[in-house]
Amino acid sequence: MNKIIELRHELHRHPELSGQEFWTKRRLMEFVKTNTNLQIVDNGAWFYAFFQPEIEDKPPIAFRADMDALPICEELNLSYASQCLGISHKCGHDGHSAALAALAVHLSKSADVLKRKVYLVFQPAEEIGMGGEACAGYLYEAGVSEVYAFHNLGGYPEKSIVIREGISQPASEGITIRFEGANSHAAYPEQGRNPSFVIGKLLSRVEEILKRKYDSMVLCTIVNISVGTKDFGISAGAGELSVTIRAEDEQRMHSIETELVEYAKELALAEGFEFAYEICDYFPETRNHAQCLQKVRDAAESLGCQLIEMNALWRASEDFGHYTKRIPGAIFYIGNGVDYAPLHTAEYDFNDNILEIAENMFFTICMI
């Protein structure tokens, strides 16, 4: 584990944003090649390693870790602090990848006890929802029968295993709606088409959606509003609104997206604006399969871990949902500590104390 912790710290020093995990991928491939006898397949933006037993008596299984970091400045005084200005591993993907590398080492020593093919997927671009779909499609075509992942999570006892039946994380997407009008002199606003009031009406519709009563979680979070410039002599001629739509399932999310887009079209037509919209950071809901979640329970109990059932879903989205749409699978969470710093904050750093339990959980699931 000392070697795995060193690897985690090395990854932490060299964080890379989604879609740019060039050094990270190269270092992880090098580690697996040097420290295991697993075969490695390079798929461009991502790679996988696999364990091939001489005799197979169970269908293939897969485990996934994400590699990307976040555009957050490193403010902690760590000996292994980020060396990349404005980028740091504030979600713990360095720890996820290190734990999967630890599993690779364990598998390479287990030819006499493990009789199933195991895929280890090192995935890019989880933070923007762009990495999982391609990897999931590959595993599906390869005939993988089940797939697992873990995420570290504060607010729970250190090393506890946290699970949730059914949907554990919601669907979400980012939508940007843009109105194009015409600039004019600020003294003659009637000569232009200023989209400010149209965007205001769209904001009111977002507020109305949030006030409705639903039978499940629905969120529309305003992340950006941009209209014109701060030049007081110019009446704005263009503007846009960006919203994150979050719901327990894709169907509900799409219905809200459709409502906002159709209303925006109506406003644009009535007021004489050009209209466009864009969808990004798309995440399906992450839905755990019952039989796979039971294996997580069994693994936790066999390792003597505290097992906690989540009452409410974790609101953050996770592109592991692409996998569980194609293949039976489950994601579980490992507690960082009850008072641990939250993810996506400058105070956060992955808890090295949970690396060993993560690897042990993965290997035990292999054996079940």
C-alpha positions in Angstrom: 0.0 0.0 0.0 2.9 2.4 0.5 3.6 2.1 -3.3 -0.1 2.7 -4.0 -0.1 5.8 -1.8 3.0 7.1 -3.5 1.2 6.6 -6.8 -1.8 8.5 -5.6 0.4 11.4 -4.5 2.2 11.4 -7.8 -1.2 11.6 -9.6 -2.2 14.4 -7.3 0.9 16.4 -8.2 0.0 16.2 -11.9 -3.7 16.8 -12.2 -5.3 17.2 -15.7 -8.7 18.4 -16.7 -11.4 16.3 -18.4 -10.3 15.2 -21.9 -6.7 16.2 -21.2 -5.5 13.2 -19.1 -2.4 12.6 -21.2 0.2 12.4 -18.5 -2.1 10.6 -16.0 -3.0 7.9 -18.5 0.6 7.4 -19.5 1.7 7.1 -15.8 -1.0 4.7 -14.9 -0.2 2.5 -17.9 3.4 2.5 -16.9 2.6 1.6 -13.3 0.4 -1.4 -14.4 3.0 -2.6 -16.9 5.8 -2.4 -14.3 4.1 -3.8 -11.3 1.7 -6.5 -12.8 1.5 -9.1 -15.4 -1.9 -7.9 -16.7 -2.4 -7.1 -20.4 -2.9 -3.5 -21.3 -5.0 -2.2 -24.2 -4.7 1.5 -25.2 -7.9 3.0 -26.6 -6.7 6.5 -27.2 -8.3 8.7 -24.6 -8.6 5.8 -22.1 -7.2 2.4 -21.5 -8.0 -0.9 -19.8 -6.0 -3.7 -18.3 -7.3 -7.2 -18.0 -6.6 -10.3 -16.0 -6.9 -13.5 -18.1 -7.0 -16.8 -16.1 -6.1 -20.1 -17.6 -9.5 -21.5 -16.7 -12.7 -19.4 -16.7 -15.7 -20.7 -14.7 -17.5 -17.3 -14.4 -18.4 -14.6 -16.9 -16.2 -11.5 -17.2 -16.4 -8.7 -14.6 -15.2 -5.1 -14.8 -14.2 -2.3 -12.4 -13.9 1.4 -13.4 -12.0 4.4 -12.1 -12.0 7.9 -13.3 -8.8 9.9 -14.0 -9.7 13.6 -14.4 -9.3 16.6 -12.1 -11.1 19.9 -11.5 -10.5 23.6 -12.3 -10.0 24.4 -8.6 -6.8 26.0 -7.2 -4.8 23.9 -4.7 -4.7 25.7 -1.4 -3.6 22.9 0.9 0.0 22.8 2.1 0.7 19.3 1.0 4.1 17.7 0.2 2.5 16.4 -2.9 0.5 19.5 -3.8 -0.7 20.1 -7.4 2.0 21.5 -9.6 -0.6 22.7 -12.2 -1.9 26.2 -11.6 -5.6 26.3 -11.1 -6.1 22.5 -11.4 -6.4 19.9 -8.6 -7.8 16.6 -7.7 -10.7 17.9 -5.5 -13.0 15.0 -6.2 -10.6 12.2 -5.4 -10.2 10.6 -8.9 -6.5 10.3 -8.1 -7.5 8.0 -5.3 -10.0 6.1 -7.4 -7.3 5.4 -10.1 -4.7 4.4 -7.4 -7.2 1.9 -5.9 -7.8 0.3 -9.3 -4.0 0.1 -9.8 -3.9 -1.7 -6.4 -6.4 -4.2 -7.7 -4.3 -4.8 -10.7 -1.3 -5.7 -8.5 -3.6 -8.0 -6.4 -5.0 -9.7 -9.5 -1.5 -10.4 -10.9 -0.8 -12.6 -7.9 -4.2 -14.4 -7.9 -4.0 -16.8 -10.9 -4.4 -19.8 -8.7 -7.6 -18.6 -7.0 -9.4 -16.4 -9.5 -11.0 -18.0 -12.5 -12.7 -15.2 -14.4 -11.6 -12.5 -16.7 -11.4 -9.1 -15.1 -11.4 -5.8 -16.9 -10.0 -2.6 -15.2 -11.1 0.5 -16.9 -9.3 3.8 -16.4 -11.7 6.3 -17.7 -11.3 10.0 -18.7 -13.7 13.0 -18.6 -16.1 11.9 -15.9 -16.5 15.4 -14.6 -18.2 16.6 -17.8 -20.0 13.3 -18.6 -18.0 12.6 -21.7 -15.9 9.5 -20.8 -18.3 6.8 -19.6 -20.4 6.1 -22.6 -17.6 4.9 -24.9 -16.1 2.8 -22.2 -19.5 1.3 -21.3 -20.2 0.5 -24.9 -16.9 -1.4 -25.2 -17.5 -3.5 -22.1 -21.0 -4.3 -23.4 -19.6 -5.5 -26.7 -16.9 -7.5 -24.8 -19.6 -9.5 -23.0 -18.9 -8.2 -19.5 -21.6 -9.5 -17.2 -21.3 -6.9 -14.3 -19.4 -3.7 -13.6 -18.6 -1.9 -10.3 -17.1 1.4 -9.2 -16.7 3.3 -5.9 -16.6 7.0 -4.9 -15.2 8.5 -1.8 -17.7 10.5 0.3 -17.5 12.7 3.3 -20.1 12.8 6.0 -19.9 9.1 6.8 -17.6 7.2 9.2 -14.1 6.5 7.8 -14.0 3.2 5.8 -17.7 2.6 6.1 -19.4 1.2 3.0 -22.4 3.3 1.9 -25.0 2.0 -0.6 -28.4 2.8 -1.9 -31.0 0.7 -3.6 -32.1 1.7 -7.1 -31.1 5.2 -8.2 -28.2 6.4 -6.1 -27.3 9.5 -8.2 -29.6 11.6 -10.4 -29.6 12.4 -14.1 -28.4 15.9 -15.0 -27.4 18.1 -17.9 -26.3 21.6 -18.5 -28.4 23.7 -20.9 -27.5 27.1 -22.3 -30.2 29.2 -24.0 -29.1 32.1 -26.1 -31.0 35.1 -27.5 -29.6 37.3 -30.3 -31.2 40.7 -30.9 -29.5 43.9 -31.8 -27.3 46.5 -30.1 -28.2 50.1 -30.0 -27.1 53.3 -28.4 -28.1 53.3 -24.7 -29.9 56.6 -25.3 -32.1 54.9 -27.9 -32.8 51.4 -26.6 -36.0 51.3 -28.8 -33.8 51.1 -31.8 -32.3 47.8 -30.7 -33.5 44.5 -29.4 -32.3 44.0 -25.8 -32.9 40.4 -24.5 -32.7 41.3 -20.8 -36.5 41.2 -20.2 -36.9 38.0 -22.2 -34.2 36.3 -20.1 -36.0 37.6 -17.0 -39.2 35.9 -18.2 -37.3 32.7 -18.7 -35.8 33.0 -15.2 -39.4 33.3 -13.9 -40.3 30.1 -15.6 -37.3 28.4 -13.9 -38.5 29.7 -10.5 -42.0 28.4 -11.3 -40.6 24.9 -12.0 -38.8 24.9 -8.7 -41.9 25.8 -6.8 -43.9 22.8 -8.2 -44.5 19.7 -6.1 -42.9 16.6 -7.6 -42.9 13.0 -6.5 -39.1 12.9 -6.8 -36.2 15.3 -6.7 -36.1 18.1 -9.3 -33.5 20.9 -9.4 -32.9 23.7 -11.9 -29.8 25.5 -10.7 -28.8 28.8 -12.4 -25.1 28.7 -13.1 -24.6 31.7 -15.3 -26.5 34.7 -16.7 -24.8 36.9 -19.3 -26.3 39.9 -21.0 -24.4 42.6 -22.9 -21.3 44.3 -21.5 -20.6 46.9 -18.9 -20.3 49.6 -21.5 -23.0 52.1 -20.3 -23.3 53.6 -23.7 -24.6 50.4 -25.4 -27.9 48.7 -24.9 -27.3 44.9 -24.9 -28.1 43.0 -28.1 -27.3 39.4 -26.9 -27.6 37.4 -23.8 -27.7 33.8 -22.5 -28.9 31.8 -19.5 -27.2 28.6 -18.3 -29.0 26.1 -16.1 -28.2 22.7 -14.6 -31.3 20.5 -14.7 -31.2 17.6 -12.2 -33.8 14.9 -11.8 -34.0 11.4 -10.5 -34.3 10.0 -14.0 -33.7 11.1 -17.6 -37.4 11.1 -18.5 -38.2 13.8 -16.0 -35.0 15.8 -16.9 -36.0 15.7 -20.5 -39.5 16.9 -19.8 -38.1 20.0 -18.0 -35.6 20.6 -20.8 -38.4 20.5 -23.3 -40.5 22.9 -21.3 -37.7 25.5 -21.0 -36.7 25.2 -24.7 -40.3 25.5 -26.0 -41.0 28.5 -23.8 -37.7 30.2 -24.9 -38.7 29.6 -28.5 -42.1 31.3 -27.9 -40.5 34.3 -26.2 -38.0 34.6 -29.1 -40.7 34.5 -31.7 -42.9 36.9 -29.9 -40.1 39.5 -29.3 -38.2 39.1 -32.5 -35.0 37.4 -31.3 -32.9 34.7 -32.8 -32.8 31.7 -30.6 -30.4 28.8 -30.0 -29.6 26.3 -27.2 -26.9 23.8 -26.3 -26.8 20.8 -24.1 -23.6 19.8 -22.3 -22.3 17.8 -19.3 -24.9 15.1 -19.9 -25.3 12.4 -17.1 -27.9 9.6 -17.0 -29.1 8.5 -13.6 -27.0 6.0 -11.9 -29.2 3.0 -11.2 -27.9 0.1 -9.1 -28.9 -3.4 -10.0 -30.2 -5.4 -7.1 -28.1 -8.5 -7.6 -24.9 -6.5 -8.0 -25.7 -4.4 -4.9 -26.1 -7.5 -2.9 -22.6 -8.6 -3.9 -21.4 -5.2 -2.5 -23.2 -6.0 0.7 -21.7 -9.4 0.9 -18.2 -8.1 0.3 -18.6 -5.4 3.0 -19.9 -7.9 5.5 -17.1 -10.4 4.7 -14.5 -7.7 5.3 -16.1 -6.6 8.6 -17.0 -3.1 7.2 -19.7 -0.9 8.7 -22.5 -1.0 6.1 -24.8 2.1 5.8 -27.9 2.3 3.6 -28.5 5.8 2.2 -32.0 7.1 2.6 -31.8 9.8 0.0 -29.8 9.8 -3.2 -26.5 11.7 -3.4 -27.4 14.7 -5.6 -24.1 14.8 -7.5 -24.3 13.2 -10.9 -21.9 10.4 -12.0 -21.4 9.1 -15.5 -21.2 5.6 -14.2 -24.8 5.7 -15.1 -23.7 5.0 -18.7 -22.4 1.6 -17.6 -25.5 0.6 -15.6 -27.7 1.4 -18.6 -25.8 -1.2 -20.6 -24.6 -3.7 -18.0 -25.8 -4.8 -14.6 -23.7 -3.1 -12.0 -23.4 -1.0 -8.8 -21.6 1.9 -7.4 -20.8 2.1 -3.7 -19.3 4.8 -1.5 -16.5 4.7 1.0 -16.7 7.1 3.9 -13.9 9.6 4.3 -15.0 10.6 7.8 -18.0 12.2 9.4 -16.4 15.7 9.5 -14.3 15.3 6.3 -14.0 18.2 3.9 -16.6 18.1 1.1 -15.8 17.2 -2.4 -15.2 20.0 -5.0 -13.9 22.3 -2.3 -10.4 23.8 -1.8 -10.1 22.1 1.6 -10.6 18.6 0.3 -7.9 15.9 -0.3 -8.5 12.2 -0.9 -8.2 10.1 2.3 -5.4 7.6 1.8 -6.7 5.5 4.7 -9.5 4.2 2.5 -7.3 3.0 -0.4 -6.8 -0.5 1.0 -10.5 -1.1 1.8 -11.4 0.1 -1.7 -9.0 -2.5 -3.3 -10.2 -5.2 -0.9 -13.8 -4.5 -1.7 -13.1 -4.8 -5.5 -11.2 -8.1 -5.1 -13.8 -9.6 -2.8 -16.5 -8.8 -5.3 -14.4 -10.6 -7.9 -14.5 -13.7 -5.8 -18.2 -13.7 -5.1 
